[in-house]
Amino acid sequence: MRKILPALKFRAVKKHTFDIIHYHGDDYLSRGSCNRVRTFYGSSFYEAIFAAKIPRFFYHALFYLLELISCTRKGCKVGISKMTCRVLPGVMPVISCGVPLNKYCPGTKKTAIPTLLFIGDMWSRKRGRDVIGAFNSIREDIFPEAMLTVVGPEQITGENIICKIGLSEEELIEEYRKSWVYCMTSSYEGFGVPMVEAMACGTAVVARNIAGAREIVAHNYNGLLYHKDSFRDILVRVLSDQHLRTRLVRNGLKTAAKYDIQQTAQEYLQLYESIRLETA
C-alpha cells in the first residue's frame, strides 16, 4: 500500500492545469500526457536480482513490471545513470543526481587515527557485514587503533566500532569530513550519491567494482575499486599510503564538482524548456 496510495493520488491530479508534471516515481497509474517527465532512480530489476530474501525478490519483480508500464507512457523518461537506462526501454536522457556542494565540502580536520565510514545496514544489498569483517581483520592485524563509524538504521556493536542512528544532514557531513575513507560495499547502486558526497567532503572512496560505482569512480584516480576478495587488501593499501589518499581526495573533489546540484537543476530546466516548446 505504501507504493500504491501515492500512485492513486497522482492519478487524481488534474493534469491540464500544469505546463509540465515531473514524477519522481509512482506514475504507473497516472494517465498519459506528453508534458510529463518521469525520473527513474534506479530500477527494481536490480533490486530483485540482488534481493537477500525470496519475498523481497517477488516484491521488486512486481514493481519492475510497473516500471515497464511507466516506460510505455507518453512524455520524457529520465534515468539517473546509464545502468538504470539499460533495463528500462525508452528511458533517456541520463541526468545524474546532484549534491549541494555549498554544504558538502571539506572542513573538519581528519581524525588522528585511521577512520572508516560506512552508511547503510548490514544484511541488505548495502552489505555492511563486509565492512565489519574487513575492519575487524585489519584492526586485529595491522591498525589496532583504527575506528569504524557505521551510520544506519540498526544498533551495531564491536570493538572500535561507533554506531550512529538518525543523524542530521549537518552531522552526517561532519562524519564524511573527518573520516579517512568512505566504504561503499553495495551489490547494487543505481547511482551512489554517498560516493559523491564523500568526495565532495574530501574523503577517499573505496567502492565495490559494480556498474553503479564505475560510473563515478575511476580506479586509482578518484577512488579505488575492489573485487570481492580484495576488499581487505585495498583498505590496507589506502590507509597505509597518505600520498595515495591525498591524490584520491584531490581528484575526487574534481569529480564531485561535476555533480553540483545546480548543474542538475540546469539540465532539468533545459529539458522542461524543450518539452514546453515541443508541446506549444
N, C-alpha and C positions, 0 to 999 in steps of 0.2 A: 504493500500500500504506500510505502514511503516514496516509491518511484511513480506509481500510478496517479496519485492525487495531484501532484504538480502538473502532470500531463493533461489531466482533465480540466484543471483551472486554466491552463494555457489555451485549451480548445475553446473555452467560453469567451476569450478576449475578442472584441470586435476589431478585426484587423484593418478595416478601411480607414480608421481614424489616424493611422500611423504611416509615415513615409517609409520607414524600414523597421522591421521587427527582428531583433537579434536574440536567438535562442542559445543559451549555454547549457544545452541538454534538454531532454524530456519533451521533444517536439513531435514525437511519433504519432500522437493522436490529433495534432493540430491540422486544420485544413490547409491545403497548399496555397502558396502565394509567391509570386515572382519577386516580391520585395522582402523576402525573408533571408536571414543569414543564420546558419547553424554552425556552432563551433564544437568539434569533437575533441574532447580532452582525453585522448587515448581511445582504446576500444575494449569492449567486453570480450572480444575474441581472445585477446591475450590474457585477460583476467581469467577466462575459463581454462585456457591451456595451462596456466600456472597455478590453478586453484589447488589449495592444500587438501581440501576435503571434497568428496563427491557432491554433497548438496550445493556447495559453492560453485562447482563446475556447472551444474544444471541451471543454477540461478543466473550466472553470467552468460551461459549459452542462450538462454531465453532473451536476455537483453541485447545480445549481439543480433538476434533476429529483428528486434525492434530498431536497432541501429540501421540495419539494412533497409527497413521500411523508411526510415528517415532519409536514407540516401536516394530514394525514389521521388521525394518531394521536390516541388519547384524551388527555385532560389539557389543561393550560393552556399556550398558546404565547405567549411574550413577545417583543416586539421592542424594540430599543434606541432606535428612532427612528420617526417617522411614515413616513419614506421606506422603512424596512425593511418595515413592515407593508403598504405599498402593493402590493407584488408577491408577498406571501405570504398566501394566503387563510386566514382564521380566526386570524391572529396578532394578539393583543390581550390584555392592555393594553400600553402603552408604558412601560417602566421604563428610564430613561436610565442610561448608565454613570456611575459615581461616581468622584470624585477625593478622595484623603485630604488634606483641607485642613490637617491638622496638619503635613504635610510640605510640600505645595505652597502656599507663602505668600511674600509679599515678604520680602526680606532684604538680599542684597548690593546695594551701590550700582550704578547703571548705569555703563557704560563712559563715558569722557570723549568718545569719538568715536562716530559713528553705527555701530551694530552690528545686523546682521540675523541671524536664526537660522532654519535650515531643518532639518527632521528627515525623513529618507526617502532613497530612491535616485533616480537620475537619469532612468531610462527607463521606469519602470512608470507606473501611474496617479498616482503621487505627483508626477511631472513636475518633478523637481528641476532639470532643464535650463532651465526657465522662470526659476527664481530666479537661476541663474548668468548667463543672458543679461541680465536686467534689472539685476542687480547690477553687472555689468561696464559697462553703459551709464551708470548713474548715477555710478559711481566715476570713469569717464573724463571725464564732462561736468560734474558738479556737486559730488560729495563724494569727492575723491581720497583722503581718509584713511579712508573707510568700510571696515568689515570685515564679512565674511560667515563665519559658523560653520555648517558642514554636519555634522550628526550622522547617520551612515548606515552601510551595510554595505560601501561601496567607497571606495577612495582617490581623492580629488578634489584636483587641484592648480590653482593660479591665483593671480594677484597679489591680495594682501589676503584670500585665502580660507584658512580654517583648517578642516581636516578632522579629525573625531574619531570614532573607531570603538570600539565596546564600552564605552561609558560606564556607570558605575554609576548607580543612581537618584539618589544624592546629587549626583553630578557633573552629571547632566542638569538637576537643579533649579537648580544654580548657573548653568548656561548660560541657562536661562529668566530668572533673576533679573537678570542683568547685561546682557541684550540689550535693545535699544530696541524692536525689532519682531520678532514671530514670523510667518513666511510660510507659509501653507497654500495650496498650488497644485494640489492633487489634482483630477483629473477626476471622482472619486467618493469619498465617505466615508460609511460607514454612520452614523457619529455624529461623529467628530472629537475624540477625547479630548484630543489635544495642544493644541487651541484653548482648552479649559477649563483645562488645566494652565498654559498661558501666562498666561491672565487671572488665575488664582489667584496666580501669582508676580509680578503687577504689570507685565506686558508687553503692549504694544499688539499687536493681532492684525490682520493683513491676510489676507483669505481670498478664494479664487476664489468667484464667485457661483454656487454649486451648492446643490441642495436640502439636502444634509447640513450645509453651513455655515450656511444660513439658519435652521436650527432652533436655532442657538446665537448667531449674530452678527446683531445688528440694525444695519444700515448707519448709520454716523455716530453711533452711540450707544455700543456697547461694542466696536466694531471697524469695519473698512472692508471692503466687498465690492467686488471688481473683476471686470470682464468681460475677456475675453482680451486685447484691445488696450490696455487702460487700466492694466495692472499697473505699468508703469514710472512713470506719472504719479501713481498712488496712492502708491507708495513715496516719491516725491519729496515729495509733499504731507505725509505723516505724519512724515518725517524732518526736514522744514523747520519744522514747527509744534509747538513744545513744548507750547503750551496745548492743542492738539488731542490730543496723546499723553496729557497729564495727564487730560483728560476721558475718553478711551477707557479708560485704566487704572482710573480711579475707578469707572466703570460696569461695567467688566469684572470687578472684584472683587465687585460686587453680583451679577453673573450667576453667577460661579463658586460663590458661596455656595449657589445653588440645586442644585448638583450635588455637594454633600458626600456622600462615600461612606456616611456614617452615615445620611443620608436614603434613599439607595438600599437599604441594608440593611433599614431600617424598612419600606419599601414591599414588599420581598420577604417579610419576616416577616408582614406583614398578608396577603399573598397565600397563604402557606403555611397560615395560620390559617383563612382562608376555605375552602381546599381540604379541610383536616382536618375542618372542621365539616360540609362537604357530603358527605364520604365516611364519616363516623362511623356 
